[in-house]
Amino acid sequence: ALQHLDEITTRLRGRQPAVFLDFDGTLAPIVDRPEQAAMDPPMRAAVERIARSCPVAVVSGRDLPDVRRRVGLDGIYYAGSHGFDIAGPHGTHHEHRKGTEALPALDDAERMLREAVQDLGGALIDRKHFSIAVHYRLAHPADVAAIEAAVDAALGRFGGLRKGHGKKVFELQPDVDWDKGAAVRWLLRSLSLDGPDVLPIYVGDDVTDEDAFRVLADDGLCCAVLDAPRPTAAHFRLADPGEVRLLLL
């Protein structure tokens, strides 16, 4: 993307940008334990600066209160739990109704998973309001199959859930037609930013961000943050959060 700034500037000419940013791996480096992730001051300053000139939303798999606390900026929008929980200035708040209906199944699955992986060192259960993330970044490679089997067992036992994948993580979410791409479209419509005079820009690093890349393939501009080559629907690539910050400048 940094080698195509002239092209990006041309696409922006006469249009207002609306910027959507993932958190982990995009605004903050990937770390071994989710609770250790943090934005550095230069990145926070870059996001704050761009938010003074256009709408900005952080779209994350993290819980809404968690990602709001880690970003720590007022005046922008936040979509937590892969977009199941959205909030912003002026009292904006939207929870997906069918996602709320799946909460009892998530509660039961969480209890089952905690018991199933308690003897598998390195497996981390990260319960969010609308999902359960089972991290295996710290697990022994020989245990990954057992961790995934536990996730599959919970998925088979409790209805209304689906299994997702990310960077060294399995995730159970409500089985409804909703993802980061749908959340971005909802925000664009709700904020009256879905006209031809707006250019949605989405930057993210994970496979869950591909849903947003596909949704914005024709009328947006998407950048995938990739530390290694993989297929992507994004228009451009960036290497790491440092390059994301340079793009925002």
Residue pairs with C-beta under 8 A, 6 or more apart in sequence:
1 8
1 223
1 236
1 237
1 238
1 243
1 247
2 238
2 243
2 246
2 247
4 236
8 221
8 236
11 199
11 221
12 199
14 197
15 196
15 197
15 198
15 199
16 54
16 193
16 197
16 198
16 199
17 54
17 198
17 199
17 200
17 201
18 54
18 55
18 56
18 57
18 188
18 191
18 193
18 198
18 199
18 200
18 201
19 50
19 54
19 55
19 56
19 57
19 201
19 202
19 203
19 248
20 56
20 57
20 58
20 59
20 184
20 187
20 200
20 201
20 202
20 203
20 204
20 212
21 27
21 47
21 56
21 57
21 58
21 59
21 202
21 203
21 204
21 244
22 58
22 59
22 60
22 203
22 204
22 205
22 206
22 209
22 225
23 37
23 58
23 60
23 62
23 67
23 70
23 71
24 30
24 34
24 37
24 60
24 61
24 62
24 205
24 206
25 167
25 204
25 205
25 206
25 225
25 241
26 203
26 204
26 205
26 225
26 241
26 244
27 39
27 43
27 47
27 58
27 71
27 241
27 244
28 37
28 38
28 39
28 40
28 43
28 70
28 241
29 37
29 240
29 241
30 37
30 167
30 205
31 37
32 137
32 138
33 124
33 138
34 62
34 124
34 126
34 133
34 135
37 70
38 70
39 47
39 70
39 71
39 72
42 245
43 241
43 244
43 245
44 71
44 72
44 73
46 245
46 248
46 249
47 56
47 71
47 73
47 76
47 248
48 73
49 248
49 249
50 56
50 248
51 73
51 75
51 76
55 76
55 77
55 191
55 193
56 76
56 77
57 76
57 77
57 78
57 79
57 88
57 184
57 187
58 67
58 71
58 76
58 77
58 78
58 79
59 79
59 82
59 83
59 180
59 183
59 184
59 202
59 204
59 209
59 212
60 67
60 78
60 79
60 80
60 82
61 80
61 81
61 82
61 128
61 131
61 133
61 166
61 171
61 206
61 208
62 70
62 80
62 81
62 128
63 80
63 81
63 85
63 128
63 129
64 78
64 79
64 80
64 81
64 85
64 86
64 87
64 129
65 80
66 80
66 128
67 78
67 80
68 78
68 80
68 87
71 78
74 89
75 89
76 88
76 89
77 86
77 87
77 88
77 89
77 92
77 187
77 191
78 86
78 87
78 88
79 85
79 86
79 180
79 183
79 184
79 187
80 86
80 87
80 128
80 129
80 130
81 99
81 128
81 129
81 130
81 131
81 173
82 130
82 131
82 164
82 173
82 178
82 179
82 180
82 183
82 208
83 96
83 178
83 179
83 180
83 182
83 183
83 184
83 186
84 95
84 96
84 99
84 129
84 130
84 131
84 173
84 174
84 178
84 183
85 94
85 95
85 96
85 99
85 129
85 130
86 92
86 93
86 94
86 95
86 183
86 186
86 187
87 93
87 94
92 190
94 186
94 190
96 130
96 174
96 176
96 178
98 174
98 176
98 178
99 130
99 174
99 176
99 178
101 160
101 174
102 130
102 160
102 161
102 174
102 175
102 176
103 129
103 130
105 158
105 159
105 160
105 161
106 127
106 130
106 131
106 132
106 161
106 172
106 174
108 157
108 158
109 132
109 154
109 155
109 157
109 158
109 161
109 172
110 125
110 127
110 132
112 150
112 153
112 154
112 157
112 158
113 125
113 132
113 134
113 150
113 151
113 154
114 125
116 150
116 153
116 154
117 123
117 125
117 134
117 146
117 147
117 150
120 139
120 143
120 146
120 147
121 138
121 139
121 140
121 143
122 136
122 137
122 138
122 139
122 140
122 143
123 134
123 135
123 136
123 138
123 139
123 143
123 147
124 134
124 135
124 136
124 137
124 138
125 132
125 133
125 134
126 132
126 133
126 134
126 135
127 133
130 173
130 174
131 164
131 171
131 172
131 173
131 174
132 171
132 172
133 166
133 169
133 170
133 171
134 147
134 150
134 151
134 169
134 170
134 171
134 172
135 168
135 169
136 143
136 144
136 147
136 168
136 169
136 170
137 167
137 168
137 169
139 147
147 170
148 170
151 163
151 170
151 172
152 163
154 161
154 172
155 161
155 162
155 163
155 172
160 174
160 175
161 172
161 173
161 174
161 175
162 172
162 173
162 174
162 175
163 170
163 171
163 172
164 170
164 171
164 172
164 173
164 208
165 171
165 207
166 206
166 207
166 208
167 205
167 206
167 207
179 208
179 211
179 212
180 204
180 208
180 209
180 211
180 212
181 211
181 212
181 213
181 214
181 215
181 216
182 211
182 215
183 212
184 200
184 202
184 212
184 215
184 216
185 194
185 215
187 193
188 194
188 198
188 200
193 200
196 219
199 219
199 220
199 221
200 216
200 219
200 220
200 221
201 220
201 221
201 222
201 223
202 209
202 212
202 213
202 216
202 220
202 221
202 222
202 223
203 222
203 223
203 225
203 238
203 244
203 247
204 212
204 213
204 222
204 223
204 224
204 225
205 224
205 225
205 226
205 227
209 224
210 232
210 233
210 234
212 222
213 222
213 224
213 232
213 233
213 234
214 233
216 222
217 233
221 235
221 236
222 233
222 234
222 235
222 236
223 234
223 235
223 236
223 237
223 238
223 244
223 247
224 232
224 234
224 236
224 237
224 238
225 237
225 238
225 239
225 240
225 241
225 243
225 244
226 232
226 237
226 238
226 239
227 239
227 240
238 244
238 247
